[in-house]
Amino acid sequence: MAVITISREMGTGAYQIASEVAKKLKYTLVDGASISACAAKYGLSSEMLQVVDEKPPSYITVEDRKRAAALNTLELILLDFARKGNVILYGRGGQDLVKECGNVLRLRFTADFEERVERFAEREWIDPDLARTMLRRSDHQRGGFIHFYFDRDWSDPLFYDITFNTSRLSSGAIVESIVAAVKDLSLKEAEKEAIEMIDNTILMKKIETALLNSPDLDYRPFKITVAKGRVRLSGHLASDEEKKLALKIVESIKGVKSVEDDIQIVNFGTYKDKSW
């Protein structure tokens, strides 16, 4: 049940390569279309999917938290696919979602910028100057998403197992390299532990989503750790009532066996009139 993740710059031809690899390996390619096809089953509307797909979330306003919850739901879709194995997670931070799993082959696609411009302009039948602007915005947005949400440099080569420069290598050579790499025995040997790690991440995402979706909770990002149904929460809330509500929400989620909390009560209103 190996998992392949693909991080790509726009205009590298990564999608065509991913499609060919999926055919050769008989893997499921999890792309935008497949996510859209099953989003409704997870309660994620097509409109909200467009709003959050590969865009950094925020937690400030109620609307921000709804978007963050929607992004979590998108990630649950990816994780459910990853748990089944034999999949290619195309973009959307897939390599970061399953970074602890040893059965994952993490790929990165890059190419010369002007060559990317030419490919993209030809594909979309647009002016090269417009293509340059769109590619720069795409790189900025995708890099920002990874930096904001996963706190790392999108282009860091040490985070990927293989980086392909499609300006130098043919698509055929890249496909054959991927097909060979995914058969590495170390990926197979890590499958059992990977399932447990993914299950823990799925439960963590369900907990965070439920907390974000609560209209009565002024949610701030918690640190949530999960191990075989045992949950630990740490963070800050404004009152004891909110703390009780948060714990009740977590305890009600299927799969949660026990909850340990280190939630601190911090209410700015207590201090705002204090003179210093």
Secondary structure, DSSP 8 states (H G I E B T S, - for coil): --EEEEEE-TTS-HHHHHHHHHHHHT-EEE-HHHHHHHHGGGT--HHHHHHHTT-----SSHHHHHHHHHHHHHHHHHHHHHHH-SEEEESTTHHHHTTT-TTEEEEEEE--HHHHHHHHHHHHT--HHHHHHHHHHHHHHHHHHHHHHH-S-TT-GGG-SEEEETTTS-HHHHHHHHHHHTT-HHHHHTHHHHHHHHHHHHHHHHHHHHHHH-TT------EEEEETTEEEEEEEES-HHHHHHHHHHHHTSTT--EEEEEEEE--GGGTTT---
